[in-house]
Amino acid sequence: MTENLSEKEKQKRRRENLLDDATKELNEWTGENTAVEIHLFRMFSEVFKRHDKDEGDALFIVGTKTTTPSLAEVSSAPVKPWLFSRVLALLGISFGLLTLLFLVFHSDKAVPGMVFIGSLAVPFSLAIMFFEINVYKNISVFQATEVFLIGGIASLIATMVLYQIIPSGNGVDLGSALTIGFIEETGKLLIIGYFINSFRLNYIFNGMLVGACVGAGFAVFETSGYTGEFGLITLFVRSWQAIGTHTIWSAIIGAAIILAKERRQPVEGKTMVKPKFLRFYVLAVLLHAAWDWQTPVDFLNAFDIQKWLIIIIGWIAIFVLIDAGLREVRTLQGQHIIN
């Protein structure tokens, strides 16, 4: 028994060391040479607590001249989003009721609602999470919705234009998957950069939010399209998979743009060739390509192991960038840079 426990402890330490090595490597891309501790339960601890309506209302009224805090008032404490879980629950219940209507009463009229809510639930909830994480509170709900809707559609248009220029192949072999990853992440990148310039944003959390909103909009419209083409089973599969796809890949790219660009300067072509941007951008492209690639390794296809590994890697990058965002707050406050 002691030997078994000892072996388990060794395995646990190996996993911890592997995670530390991964976060340290990613954190070096942000300019810091330390591992990042990931505390899932602490970050999401507020999800399981009771919150009244006023707390939710306070989160939705930020981003105006009177509700944007000064830099000195911005919190650098660990982020603890919770409202997104209520949004997800609301959308989940709505989807469940529509599914009940379809299965029990065989009402085809429920199908459009199922497609809309099912496509929306996870990406939109994640966008709300990144809205909460934006501790600067300098982007309003209206602006975030604008990026979600217009940015999502515009990124699809940009992607379609790139598809007309660059042959993408069958979408399942490695070369084709890499091409598709490059095309779609570049299409979203162009729109993310536009909104960062349009809103004159300068903070890592701002870039993450704009990227997440563009990616969430892209995911919603793409899933709706695929469901119309391949049926409701596609909706059920892509709905849960959205926890680790376009929304977080685009959030990574948005944060990388801010890391690379000069403070208070617009996003320019030279921003896109800086290592701080390129590393995270290539990571997003590779995650996307690995998601589409039908690997010949059979065990990776069992129980969606390949998908779960990609989701985990993507979220590790997000946690590292959240740490970099909080570090940025502390740095700016220490330098007394006025918002």
C-alpha positions in Angstrom: 0.0 0.0 0.0 2.8 2.4 0.9 4.6 1.6 -2.4 1.3 2.4 -4.3 0.9 5.7 -2.5 4.5 6.5 -3.1 4.1 5.8 -6.9 1.0 8.0 -7.0 2.8 10.8 -5.3 5.7 10.5 -7.8 3.2 10.6 -10.7 1.5 13.7 -9.2 4.8 15.5 -8.9 5.7 14.6 -12.4 2.5 16.1 -13.6 3.1 19.2 -11.5 6.6 19.6 -12.9 5.3 19.2 -16.4 2.7 21.8 -15.9 5.3 24.2 -14.3 7.6 23.7 -17.2 4.8 24.5 -19.7 3.6 27.6 -17.9 7.2 28.8 -17.4 7.8 28.4 -21.1 4.6 30.3 -22.1 5.3 32.9 -19.5 8.7 33.6 -20.9 6.8 34.6 -24.1 5.2 37.3 -22.1 8.5 38.6 -20.7 8.5 36.8 -17.3 10.8 34.0 -16.4 8.7 32.1 -13.8 6.1 29.3 -13.7 2.5 30.3 -13.3 0.4 28.7 -10.6 -3.0 27.6 -11.8 -5.7 27.7 -9.2 -8.9 26.6 -10.8 -11.0 26.3 -7.7 -9.9 29.7 -6.5 -10.6 31.4 -9.8 -14.1 29.9 -10.1 -14.9 29.9 -6.4 -17.5 32.7 -6.8 -19.5 30.5 -9.2 -20.8 28.5 -6.3 -21.7 31.4 -4.1 -25.0 33.3 -4.0 -25.0 36.7 -5.7 -27.8 39.2 -5.8 -29.2 41.1 -8.8 -27.3 44.3 -7.9 -24.0 42.5 -8.2 -24.9 41.3 -11.7 -26.2 44.7 -12.7 -23.0 46.4 -11.5 -21.0 44.2 -13.9 -23.1 45.2 -16.9 -22.9 48.9 -16.5 -19.2 49.3 -16.8 -17.3 51.0 -19.7 -19.0 54.4 -19.6 -17.4 57.7 -18.6 -18.9 57.5 -15.2 -18.4 53.8 -14.6 -14.8 53.2 -15.9 -12.4 53.2 -12.9 -9.2 55.1 -12.8 -6.0 53.0 -13.0 -5.4 53.4 -9.3 -8.9 51.9 -8.6 -8.3 48.8 -10.9 -7.9 45.6 -8.9 -4.9 43.4 -9.4 -6.3 40.7 -7.2 -6.8 37.2 -8.8 -9.8 37.3 -11.1 -12.9 35.4 -10.0 -15.6 35.5 -12.7 -19.0 34.2 -11.9 -21.8 35.8 -13.9 -20.9 33.8 -17.0 -22.0 30.6 -15.2 -25.5 32.2 -14.7 -25.6 33.1 -18.4 -24.6 29.6 -19.3 -27.2 28.1 -17.0 -29.9 30.3 -18.5 -29.0 29.4 -22.1 -28.6 25.7 -21.1 -32.1 25.6 -19.5 -33.5 27.3 -22.6 -31.8 24.8 -24.9 -33.1 22.0 -22.7 -36.7 23.2 -22.9 -36.5 23.6 -26.7 -35.0 20.1 -27.0 -37.9 18.8 -24.9 -40.4 20.6 -27.2 -38.7 18.9 -30.2 -38.4 15.4 -28.7 -41.7 15.1 -26.8 -44.1 17.1 -29.0 -42.2 16.6 -32.3 -42.4 20.3 -33.1 -40.1 21.2 -36.0 -40.7 24.8 -35.0 -38.3 24.3 -32.1 -35.4 23.4 -34.3 -34.4 27.0 -35.3 -34.4 27.9 -31.6 -32.3 24.9 -30.8 -29.7 25.8 -33.4 -29.6 29.4 -32.2 -29.4 28.8 -28.5 -27.2 25.7 -28.9 -24.7 27.5 -31.0 -24.7 30.6 -28.7 -24.6 29.0 -25.2 -20.9 28.2 -24.7 -19.2 30.8 -26.9 -21.3 33.7 -25.6 -20.9 32.5 -22.0 -17.1 32.5 -22.4 -17.3 36.0 -23.9 -19.1 37.1 -20.7 -16.3 35.5 -18.7 -13.7 37.5 -20.5 -15.9 40.6 -20.0 -15.7 39.9 -16.3 -12.0 39.3 -16.3 -11.3 42.7 -17.9 -10.5 44.4 -14.6 -10.0 47.8 -16.3 -13.8 47.8 -17.0 -13.2 50.2 -19.9 -15.2 48.3 -22.5 -19.0 48.5 -22.3 -21.6 45.7 -22.9 -22.6 47.5 -26.1 -19.0 47.6 -27.4 -18.5 43.9 -26.5 -21.8 43.0 -28.3 -20.7 45.0 -31.3 -17.5 43.0 -31.5 -19.3 39.8 -31.0 -21.9 40.3 -33.8 -20.1 42.5 -36.3 -16.7 41.1 -35.5 -17.9 37.5 -35.7 -19.5 38.1 -39.1 -16.6 40.2 -40.5 -14.1 37.6 -39.4 -16.1 35.0 -41.4 -16.1 37.2 -44.4 -12.3 37.8 -44.1 -11.8 34.0 -43.8 -13.9 33.4 -46.9 -11.8 35.9 -48.8 -8.6 34.1 -47.7 -10.1 30.8 -48.7 -10.6 32.1 -52.3 -6.9 33.0 -52.4 -5.3 30.1 -50.6 -6.1 26.5 -51.5 -7.1 24.6 -48.3 -7.3 21.0 -49.3 -9.6 18.4 -47.7 -9.3 19.7 -44.2 -8.3 16.5 -42.5 -4.6 15.7 -43.5 -1.9 17.6 -41.7 -1.0 20.1 -44.5 -4.6 21.0 -45.1 -5.3 21.3 -41.3 -2.4 23.7 -41.0 -3.6 25.8 -44.0 -7.1 26.0 -42.5 -5.7 27.0 -39.1 -3.7 29.7 -40.7 -6.5 31.0 -42.8 -9.2 31.1 -40.1 -6.9 32.5 -37.3 -5.5 35.1 -39.7 -9.1 36.1 -40.7 -10.0 36.6 -37.1 -6.7 38.4 -36.4 -7.4 41.1 -39.0 -10.8 41.9 -37.3 -9.3 41.8 -33.8 -6.6 44.2 -34.8 -9.2 46.5 -36.3 -11.3 46.7 -33.2 -8.2 47.2 -30.9 -7.3 50.1 -33.1 -10.9 51.4 -33.3 -11.4 51.3 -29.5 -7.8 52.5 -28.9 -7.1 49.6 -26.4 -3.8 49.2 -24.7 -4.2 46.5 -22.1 -3.8 42.7 -22.2 -7.2 42.1 -20.7 -8.7 44.4 -23.4 -7.1 42.3 -26.1 -8.3 39.1 -24.6 -11.9 40.4 -24.4 -11.9 41.7 -28.0 -10.4 38.5 -29.2 -12.8 36.3 -27.3 -15.8 38.3 -28.6 -14.6 37.9 -32.2 -13.9 34.2 -31.7 -17.2 33.7 -30.0 -19.1 35.3 -32.8 -17.2 33.3 -35.3 -17.9 30.1 -33.4 -21.7 30.8 -33.1 -22.2 31.5 -36.8 -19.9 28.7 -37.9 -21.7 26.1 -35.7 -25.1 27.4 -37.0 -24.0 26.9 -40.5 -22.6 23.4 -40.0 -25.7 22.4 -38.1 -27.9 23.5 -41.1 -25.6 21.4 -43.4 -25.0 18.3 -41.3 -27.9 18.1 -38.8 -28.6 18.4 -35.1 -25.9 15.9 -34.1 -23.3 18.4 -35.2 -24.9 21.0 -32.9 -24.6 18.7 -29.8 -21.0 17.8 -30.6 -19.8 21.3 -31.4 -21.7 22.9 -28.4 -19.5 21.3 -25.7 -16.4 21.5 -27.8 -16.7 25.3 -28.0 -15.2 25.5 -24.5 -11.8 25.1 -26.1 -11.9 26.4 -29.7 -12.4 29.7 -31.5 -13.2 31.8 -28.4 -10.0 31.0 -26.5 -7.8 30.8 -29.6 -8.9 34.3 -30.5 -8.5 35.5 -26.9 -4.9 34.3 -27.1 -4.3 36.3 -30.4 -5.9 39.4 -29.0 -3.7 39.3 -25.9 -0.6 38.7 -28.1 -1.4 41.8 -30.2 -1.4 44.0 -27.0 1.8 42.3 -25.8 3.6 43.1 -29.1 2.3 46.6 -29.9 3.7 49.8 -28.5 1.6 51.3 -25.7 -0.8 53.9 -27.0 0.3 53.2 -30.5 -2.0 51.5 -33.1 -1.6 48.0 -34.3 0.6 48.0 -37.4 2.3 45.5 -39.7 5.5 45.5 -37.7 3.4 44.4 -34.7 2.8 41.1 -36.4 6.5 40.2 -36.8 7.5 40.6 -33.2 8.3 37.4 -31.3 5.8 38.3 -28.5 3.0 38.2 -31.0 4.3 35.5 -33.4 4.7 32.8 -30.7 1.2 33.1 -29.4 -0.2 33.5 -32.9 1.6 30.3 -34.1 0.3 28.5 -31.0 -3.3 29.4 -31.9 -2.8 28.3 -35.5 -1.3 25.0 -34.3 -4.1 24.4 -31.8 -6.6 25.0 -34.6 -4.7 22.7 -37.0 -4.4 20.0 -34.4 -8.2 20.2 -33.8 -9.0 19.7 -37.5 -6.3 17.1 -38.2 -7.4 13.5 -38.2 -4.4 11.9 -36.6 -3.4 8.4 -37.5 -2.8 7.6 -33.8 -5.9 5.6 -32.8 -5.9 6.1 -29.1 -6.0 9.9 -29.5 -9.3 9.5 -31.3 -10.8 7.4 -28.5 -13.0 9.4 -26.0 -11.9 12.6 -27.8 -8.5 12.5 -26.1 -7.0 14.6 -28.9 -9.7 17.3 -28.4 -9.3 17.3 -24.6 -5.5 17.7 -24.9 -6.0 20.7 -27.2 -8.5 22.2 -24.8 -6.2 21.8 -21.9 -3.2 23.4 -23.7 -5.4 26.3 -24.9 -6.6 27.0 -21.3 -3.1 26.8 -19.9 -2.1 29.6 -22.3 -5.2 31.6 -21.2 -4.2 31.2 -17.5 -0.7 32.3 -18.3 -2.0 35.4 -20.1 -4.4 36.2 -17.3 -1.4 36.2 -15.0 0.4 38.5 -17.4 -2.6 40.8 -17.4 -2.6 41.1 -13.6 1.1 41.6 -13.6 0.6 44.4 -16.1 -1.9 46.1 -13.8 0.6 46.0 -10.9 3.4 47.3 -13.2 1.3 50.2 -14.5 0.1 51.2 -11.0 3.7 51.1 -9.8 4.7 53.4 -12.6 1.8 55.8 -11.9 0.7 55.7 -15.5 -2.6 57.5 -15.8 -5.4 55.7 -17.6 
